[in-house]
């Protein structure tokens, strides 16, 4: 099929990356339409804002500027059932989930993709800084050209059928190039700041979001020798490696080294304390993006967004690191890389 005849549904978020995605695909001759996903609304009564109306308005302005049909999909129920409930449950267990990874797996590249397929579209496109390259047998997930913006980590759970139907037009560009294209095309959101926060939840603070369902319960903050340094509002509101928001004095800075759920106690350590570091992590549920590799495997891993690749040896149920790792939280996603190619992911526990 010639690309000029392919129908592409572009996920418009209101940001500049998805706007440039739409612009580039239309310029390249694809038959494009746009869609905004409403996944979280202002009905939740919490501090901060959930600016979905503002985001959708920005998306409509872009679609109007480019003379492209625009749709709005209401995925609030599915998002609540698949993402929000999961976030609350994992935090109750003392873990730190990665909502963006799950959101991409369950919403953008499943629900949205299935919706697009039913509407007759051949593929979907998003503004992610990542790339897909195909050989004779597999679709491979590659880091974005801009190493400071690379988002392949958030796509670590995607399967072959999803990669085969996804386009990432800005993945081969630098962020500065994306901004330049937006300005030259006179896109209305060319100067809009990048979004921050949990996927689709907006500017809401995580602690305020969690407090909707998890009641605060004061407990002690102690150092690695058990000396009390202060109090916290509940261990569920903190994550391993966290520094800010502890509100304790002394000769810090202090970092969360351990969460004792049963005693509702936070153990903190200084950057030089070995208790803050681990040499290995337990993992479960390896997902191979394309071909699987024989274990044990020497490669590099990433255990958080924008982390520098860490040399490691991979086994079925654990990963050994060459260098100690600071603040590794249970519930996070670990992604394996061979140079710039993301080859697998698993859950840390």
Buried (B, 14 or more C-beta within 10 A) or exposed (E): EEEEEBBBBBBBBBBBBBBBBBBBBBEEEBBBBBBBBBBBEEEBEBEEEBBBEEBBBBBBBBBEBBEBEBBBBEBBEBBBEBBBEBBBEBBEBBBBBBBBBBBBBBBBBBBBBEBBBEEEBBBBBBBBBBBBEEEEEBBBBBBBBBEEBBBBBBBBBBBBEBBEBBBBBBBBBBBEBBBBBBEEBEBBBBEBEEBEBBBBBBEBBBBEBBBEBBEEEEBBBBBBEEEEBBEBBBBBBBBBBBEEEBEBEEEEEBBBBBBBEEEBBBBBBBEEBEBBBBEBBBBEEBBBBBEEBEEBBEBBBBBBBEEEBBEBBBBEEBBBBEEEBBBBBBBBBBBBBEEBBBBBBBBBB
